[in-house]
Amino acid sequence: MQKEELLKQLGAHIRKLREERNLSQSDLAASIGKDQQSIQRLEAGKINPTFYYLHQIAEGLSVNVNELTNFVIENK
C-alpha cells in the first residue's frame, strides 16, 4: 500500500471515530490543544502524524492508539 493511500485511510478512520462521538473538528482540536486546520489536514491524509500526535488524537477521542490504527490490520 502506498504511503498516501495509507494516510488517507487513517484520516478517514479518525474522521469516522470523531463523527461517531458527535465532535466537530474544532471540538477535537480544542480538546488536544491544536487548531481545526490541523485536524482537517490529518483527516484529509495530508500529514504523516507523529506517534505523539496520534496519542493526543486518541485521548481526544477517548480511545487507545491501537483503535486508531486497527483499520490497517482489517484492510490487510
N, C-alpha and C positions, 0 to 999 in steps of 0.2 A: 504494500500500500504506500502510495506517495505521501510525503510529509504534508502537503497542502490538503489532501483529502482527509487525512487523519485529524488535522487541526479543525477542519470544518465539521467533522463528525463529533469531535469533542465539544466544540462550540454549540452545536445543535443539541447535544445531550445536556449541557449546562442550561441552555435556554428552556428545555423541557422540564428539568428539575425546578428551575426558577418559577416557571409558569404554574406548575403543579402546586406551588406554595403561595400562589397569588401575589408574587412580588414583582414589582417593576424593576427595570434595570437600575433606576435611580435608588430604589429601596435597597437593593442588594449592594450597590456601590457604597451608599451611605453607611451600611452596617459594617463594612470592612475598610472604610477609610479611602476609598477610590472614587474616581469620578465616573459618571454614567458612560462617557465615551470609551473608557477603558473596558467596561463590561460589554459595550456594543462591539468593540473590536475583537474581544475574546469570543463572543458568541458567533461572530462572522468568520472566525477562523483566521483572522488577520495577524494574530500574535501567537508566539510559542511561549506559553506561560511557564514560569519557573515552578519548581515544586512548592516553594513557599506561597506563591500566588494561588496555586491550586488548593493549598491548605487553607488560605484565607477564604476562598470561594466556598470550600466545603463547610467551614464554620458558619459562613453567612447563610448557607442553605440548610444547616443542621444535619449534615450527612458526613460520612467519613470520606477520605480521599479515595479509597477503594471504590466507593459508589460513583464517584465522578468518572473513573476510568474503566468501570466494569463493562461499558458498552464495547470496548476494544476486544475483550475476551469473547463477548457474544457474537461479534462480527467475524471472528477467525474462521 
